[in-house]
Amino acid sequence: MVWNPQKGNQTSAFLADWCDVLLFGGERGGGKSDFQLGYQEDAALRFDGKSRGIMFRKTYGELEELQTRAKEIFTASGATYKTHASAEYPSSNCWYFPNGATIKMRYIESPKDYERYHGHQYSHVSLDEVGEYINPMPLDKMISTMRNVYGVPCSMRLTANPGGVGNSWLRSRFIDIAPSYTPWVDKEDGLTYMHIPSKTDDNQLMLLKDPRYKNRLLAATKGNEELRKAWMLGQWDIVAGAFFSDFTRHKHVIKPFVIPEHWTRIRAYDWGRASPFACLWAAVSDGTVTIVHNDEDLTIPRGALVFYREWYGMKANTPNVGLLMNDPEVAQGIVKRSRGESFTNGCSVADPSIFNVVTGESIAEIFRKNGVTFTKADNSRVAGWAQVHKRLAGNAEGVPMIFFFDTMHHTIRTLPLLQHDDDRIEDLDTDQEDHAADAVRYACMTRPMVTDEVKPKNKRWVDPYV
């Protein structure tokens, strides 16, 4: 074997060949792509030509750098790369080893791209820079292709840096569920998963040849502390360019307390089927409740919104993938969770799309027949986000005008991860997990917060000739 892992976490990840799905991710420059190539080369040589490997990047153009390094490693092991299919070499863009092992170089950008591989058989699957995917679609789909008629053990390897659009689902699947280096078995699929951090300092081969690499990372992240933490410290709990950079757990997340019965209640619903739905409950403070927050007394300001309950329709451990529930079931679930609470006119609002009639009844009509009545939410996006930001910023004293019980797990999880739209900076990127955020926006628009403006007093006119 030409490639050998470097000491440290790259070796730990390489030797964990018993792990079904492993994420080797963290700091930049940790040798992640090299690890993928070594993983594939080892399989091609170790299993007497009976392994079938495939390596993915999100786009074909992104494969170029990976392919450049593959030429150095695979060619030295006697492999030949074929760009076109033939009778002797039936697959295009594929590495052929002398013992019969193959490694395909491919891209997968959308669910449609997966259809090219449906029904295929692979023993070793590499998804390089998987943090570029907004959801775990490539991982989930390609797991179905992991099988081998010769009994070769099948596995998948992922690599990623924190801070990308896939930060949310990667963190949920690999970071929050168990400590690094700790394998865990999924109760549903029975596969073993694990995360091993990549470390820049472990990549001594690169640092010896390029000792100023870290200096350039410092320069590239100058003025962006969050991006620096992601790239240089491998931290997964931050997201560079966050849309809600003004949201913090310290200020806006509070311990649950008994909501006074006379407080006005608001219910806001964002519809989803393939993606999660989100139903949030909030109450309007009358300024009479004082709680202990961060070891200090805090009076919830009059007019502040307190979000105290959520129902988030997400498939377990699969961010941005919805539950398989029909509309009557969702309506009945909302009724059950509303616990007999009453919502005055205009305080039970929903995504305007549920009022559309394509054929038959609208979703709103089905909900009403099952005990849930919604009115159309104000769907003004820019004005709505402005309302959310105003409440996060707080009143004249700097006290927030919006709070979330710490039981609002998915709302608290997703808000910090959302990022700006590349083309419309005042809006967020709708390809992300924005469902709870939309419900928060709908609720805020039922009680628009007006910022008091200090108007200059009219000066008394003075006759200069008197």
Secondary structure, DSSP 8 states (H G I E B T S, - for coil): ------TTHHHHHHH-TT-SEEEEEESTTS-HHHHHHHHHHHHHHHTTT--EEEEEESSSTTHHHHHHHHHHHHHHTT-EEESS--SSS-SSSEEE-TTS-EEEEEE--SHHHHTTTTT--BSEEEETTGGGSSSSHHHHHHHTTB--TT----EEEEEE-TTSTTHHHHIIIIISSS-TT--EE-TTT--EEEEEEE-GGG-HHHHHH-TTHHHHHHHHTTT-HHHHHHHHH--SS--TTBTTTT--HHHHEE------TTSEEEEEEE--SSS--EEEEEEE--S--EEEETTEEEE--TT-EEEEEEEE-B-TT-TT-B----HHHHHHHHHHHHTT----TTSEEE-GGGG--SSSS-HHHHHHHTT---EE----HHHHHHHHHHHHH-STTS--SEEEETT-HHHHHHGGG-BB-SS-TTSB-TTSS-HHHHHHHHHHHHS----------------TT-
